[in-house]
Amino acid sequence: MSGHRALIIADEERFDALEVEWRSLWQEATLVGPVFASFEWYRCWWRHFGGGKKSLFVIVVRDGDRLVAIAPLMLENLRMRGMPVRTVRFIENGNSLHNDFILASGSRRTILDTILDCLLEHRDQWDVIEFKNIPDDSENAQLLRELAEQRGITCGVKPALDSPFININCDWDAFYATCTARTRKTHRNLLNTIGKTGEHRLVRIATLKEYEAHRAALLEVAANSWTARVGDSLATPRNNAFFDDLACVAAEEGWLDIWLLMLNERLVAFEYHLQCNGRNHALRASFHEEFGHLSPGAVLDLLVMKELFGEHPTISEYDLGGSFDSYKKKWTPALRRHKMVHMFKPAPYPRLLHGIEYGVVPVLKRARAAFTRMRGGGGAP
């Protein structure tokens, strides 16, 4: 019989007490986005986005006294297609680029079995389990579904985030030669245009002192960017507090990597990155709309890319983060696919939710797509 046993961590004091063991397991595990599975990331996230309708539901698995797995989960009351639902889900939001379980090497099936058993033992607390943005190459999404269905749990799996990345396995000149002639010409034009406006330079922030010196300018750019118009800039109170705290934590751990584009000694664009375990993760980017005609975001993107390639082989991957936007496709065709895994409790109401999400909704989407095609094909010239 397996010696694995699961325990739920539901309060912050016991969560904090996991720090040393969590760090040790995280360093042992092989992860796609390791910084997002660190204790420091989750602790910072919970300080600013936890509470309210969210409560900790972290599952830890031990083999004897040894910690072999952490499922960084929370309980949250949400709505699914307008219907109220009690969920178990990863501790995450749009700032979290990848989510997964933190597992010791070996015994993956046994460990995930133990986690699922624990979830079922506490099924009185949830209607639906939602595992969002599990990277395909972690293999956990498929195995979880197999194990759940063996227990008679109805599951649904759908595509989630497609996140572009670049393998940094050569020098800049070799990589840049793979870009199209049109892309390189566009870059030359951008550099020429901004060069005619004044002197521009790249500044890199890696320490808390450097961050504090530029913090006001960063917020000023964020407040005057397109991200402010959609209500999700670094200047919003909650984001500001989170990224401030994250900068402190990341600077202490040696992860902070913020890039600034200065034009005539004024900040016009920035990129907020974290660099950890050989991977550089782009979290946020903004440019001041006053300088939009100079495409400062694209200029900064080019300059940062060149600098990161200069750090090969210290950096092995540049994670461009978020969705596969058109400007990112100019840099790389490679993307990391993710899955959304839903598990529905064996009860009438969750079964109804499954029928809506994986039955009714796909049918309506196909009907709408067919109607759109018909209108496109039969419309007036």
TORTIDREN-465584 format. One record per residue (C-alpha): residue in one letter; x, y, z. Coordinates in steps of 0.2 Angstrom, whole numbers. Example, Ala and Ser with C-alpha at 12.3 -4.5 7.8 and 13.67 -1.06 7.14 Angstrom:
BEGIN
   code      xx      yy      zz
      A      62     -22      39
      S      68      -5      36
***
This chain:
BEGIN
   code      xx      yy      zz
      M       0       0       0
      S       5      18      -3
      G      12      27      12
      H       6      44       4
      R      -5      55      15
      A     -13      71      11
      L     -17      86      22
      I     -26     102      18
      I     -18     119      23
      A     -32     131      25
      D     -25     145      36
      E     -11     157      32
      E       0     153      48
      R       1     135      42
      F       4     141      24
      D      19     152      30
      A      26     137      40
      L      28     127      23
      E      41     140      16
      V      57     130      19
      E      49     113      13
      W      41     121      -1
      R      57     129      -7
      S      66     113      -6
      L      52     103     -16
      W      51     117     -29
      Q      70     117     -32
      E      69      98     -34
      A      54      98     -46
      T      55     101     -65
      L      43     114     -70
      V      38     124     -86
      G      37     141     -77
      P      46     138     -61
      V      45     155     -53
      F      26     154     -54
      A      27     139     -43
      S      38     146     -30
      F      32     149     -12
      E      37     168     -14
      W      26     170     -29
      Y      11     162     -20
      R      14     171      -4
      C      15     188     -13
      W      -1     184     -23
      W     -11     179      -8
      R      -7     194       1
      H     -15     205     -12
      F     -28     194     -21
      G     -33     182      -8
      G     -47     183       5
      G     -65     189       1
      K     -73     175      -8
      K     -57     165      -9
      S     -50     154       5
      L     -34     143       5
      F     -36     125       1
      V     -18     120      -2
      I     -16     101      -2
      V       1      94       3
      V       6      76       1
      R      19      67      12
      D      27      50      10
      G      31      47      28
      D      39      63      34
      R      45      69      17
      L      35      82       7
      V      32      75     -11
      A      18      86     -18
      I      10     103     -16
      A      -7     107     -25
      P      -8     126     -24
      L     -27     127     -23
      M     -40     138     -16
      L     -59     138     -14
      E     -69     152     -23
      N     -87     156     -26
      L     -89     160     -45
      R    -101     159     -59
      M    -101     147     -73
      R    -111     153     -88
      G    -121     164     -75
      M    -124     150     -63
      P    -117     151     -45
      V    -103     138     -42
      R     -92     133     -28
      T     -75     129     -36
      V     -58     122     -31
      R     -45     130     -42
      F     -27     135     -43
      I     -21     151     -34
      E     -20     161     -49
      N     -27     176     -60
      G     -21     184     -76
      N      -4     188     -68
      S       0     169     -67
      L       7     163     -84
      H       7     145     -80
      N      -1     134     -66
      D       3     116     -61
      F       6     104     -46
      I      23     104     -38
      L      28      86     -38
      A      44      77     -32
      S      52      66     -46
      G      44      49     -48
      S      27      42     -42
      R      17      55     -52
      R       2      43     -53
      T       2      39     -35
      I       4      57     -30
      L     -10      63     -41
      D     -21      48     -35
      T     -18      54     -17
      I     -23      72     -22
      L     -39      67     -30
      D     -44      56     -16
      C     -42      71      -4
      L     -52      82     -15
      L     -66      69     -16
      E     -66      67       3
      H     -70      85       4
      R     -83      86     -10
      D     -95      94       2
      Q     -85     110      -1
      W     -86     111     -20
      D     -96     108     -35
      V     -83     110     -49
      I     -64     108     -49
      E     -55     120     -62
      F     -37     117     -66
      K     -33     132     -77
      N     -18     134     -89
      I      -9     117     -85
      P       5     117     -98
      D       3     102    -110
      D      21      97    -108
      S      19      93     -90
      E       8      78     -94
      N      -3      81     -78
      A     -18      87     -87
      Q     -21      70     -96
      L     -16      59     -81
      L     -28      69     -70
      R     -42      66     -82
      E     -38      47     -83
      L     -38      46     -64
      A     -54      56     -61
      E     -64      46     -74
      Q     -58      30     -66
      R     -67      36     -51
      G     -83      40     -60
      I     -80      59     -60
      T     -86      68     -76
      C     -72      78     -84
      G     -71      91     -97
      V     -54      97    -105
      K     -53     112    -117
      P     -38     122    -124
      A     -33     137    -114
      L     -18     149    -115
      D      -6     148    -130
      S      10     156    -123
      P      24     160    -135
      F      42     157    -130
      I      60     158    -138
      N      73     145    -135
      I      89     155    -132
      N     102     143    -139
      C     113     154    -150
      D     119     172    -151
      W     109     187    -156
      D     116     188    -174
      A     112     170    -178
      F      94     172    -171
      Y      91     188    -179
      A      96     181    -196
      T      80     170    -195
      C      69     185    -194
      T      61     190    -211
      A      69     204    -221
      R      53     214    -218
      T      54     213    -199
      R      72     218    -199
      K      68     233    -211
      T      54     238    -199
      H      66     238    -184
      R      78     249    -194
      N      65     261    -197
      L      59     262    -179
      L      76     265    -173
      N      79     278    -186
      T      63     287    -181
      I      66     287    -163
      G      84     292    -166
      K      78     308    -175
      T      68     313    -160
      G      82     312    -147
      E      94     302    -137
      H      87     285    -132
      R      94     272    -120
      L      90     256    -112
      V      90     254     -93
      R      89     238     -83
      I      83     237     -65
      A      88     222     -54
      T      89     230     -37
      L      76     237     -25
      K      85     253     -24
      E      85     255     -43
      Y      66     251     -43
      E      62     264     -30
      A      72     277     -40
      H      61     274     -55
      R      44     269     -47
      A      35     285     -49
      A      40     286     -68
      L      34     268     -70
      L      17     272     -63
      E      16     288     -73
      V      18     278     -89
      A       6     264     -83
      A      -7     277     -80
      N      -5     284     -97
      S      -5     268    -107
      W     -18     257    -116
      T     -18     246    -101
      A     -25     260     -90
      R     -40     262    -103
      V     -45     243    -100
      G     -42     245     -81
      D     -28     233     -79
      S     -12     244     -78
      L       1     243     -65
      A      -6     260     -59
      T     -22     252     -52
      P     -22     251     -33
      R     -22     232     -32
      N     -10     229     -46
      N       2     243     -40
      A       2     235     -22
      F       5     218     -29
      F      19     222     -41
      D      27     234     -28
      D      28     219     -16
      L      34     207     -30
      A      48     219     -34
      C      54     218     -16
      V      53     199     -16
      A      61     197     -33
      A      75     209     -29
      E      79     199     -13
      E      79     183     -23
      G      89     190     -38
      W      74     188     -50
      L      69     206     -53
      D      72     211     -71
      I      63     227     -77
      W      68     236     -93
      L      66     254     -96
      L      66     264    -113
      M      72     282    -109
      L      70     295    -122
      N      79     312    -119
      E      80     305    -101
      R      61     303     -99
      L      54     286     -97
      V      42     281    -112
      A      40     262    -110
      F      44     248     -98
      E      44     229     -97
      Y      42     221     -80
      H      51     203     -81
      L      56     190     -68
      Q      71     180     -72
      C      73     163     -63
      N      81     146     -65
      G      87     150     -83
      R      70     157     -89
      N      65     175     -92
      H      47     178     -90
      A      39     194     -97
      L      24     199     -85
      R      19     216     -90
      A      23     230    -103
      S      17     248    -106
      F      21     263    -116
      H      16     281    -113
      E       3     285    -126
      E      10     302    -129
      F      24     294    -138
      G      14     281    -147
      H      18     288    -164
      L      36     282    -160
      S      31     264    -157
      P      42     264    -140
      G      35     247    -135
      A      41     239    -151
      V      58     248    -149
      L      60     242    -131
      D      55     224    -136
      L      69     224    -149
      L      82     231    -137
      V      77     219    -123
      M      77     204    -135
      K      95     208    -141
      E     101     210    -123
      L      93     193    -117
      F     102     184    -132
      G     118     192    -126
      E     116     182    -110
      H     116     165    -118
      P     119     152    -111
      T     114     159     -94
      I      96     161    -100
      S      89     146    -110
      E      72     152    -113
      Y      62     168    -115
      D      44     167    -110
      L      35     180    -119
      G      20     178    -108
      G       1     179    -111
      S      -8     176    -127
      F       0     174    -144
      D      -2     192    -151
      S       3     196    -168
      Y      19     206    -164
      K      25     190    -154
      K      23     180    -170
      K      36     190    -178
      W      49     183    -166
      T      44     165    -164
      P      32     152    -171
      A      35     142    -155
      L      21     142    -142
      R      17     132    -126
      R       0     126    -126
      H     -11     124    -110
      K     -26     115    -105
      M     -41     119     -94
      V     -47     103     -85
      H     -64     103     -76
      M     -70      90     -64
      F     -88      90     -60
      K     -94      82     -43
      P    -106      67     -46
      A    -122      76     -41
      P    -137      83     -51
      Y    -132     102     -51
      P    -113      99     -56
      R    -120      87     -70
      L    -131     101     -76
      L    -116     113     -76
      H    -106     100     -86
      G    -120      98     -99
      I    -121     117    -101
      E    -102     120    -102
      Y     -98     105    -113
      G    -114     102    -122
      V    -125     117    -124
      V    -111     130    -126
      P    -101     121    -140
      V    -117     118    -150
      L    -121     137    -149
      K    -104     142    -153
      R    -104     131    -169
      A    -121     138    -174
      R    -115     155    -172
      A    -100     152    -182
      A    -110     144    -196
      F    -122     159    -196
      T    -107     171    -197
      R    -101     161    -212
      M    -117     161    -220
      R    -119     180    -218
      G    -101     182    -225
      G    -105     172    -240
      G    -122     179    -244
      G    -120     197    -240
      A    -122     211    -252
      P    -106     216    -262
***
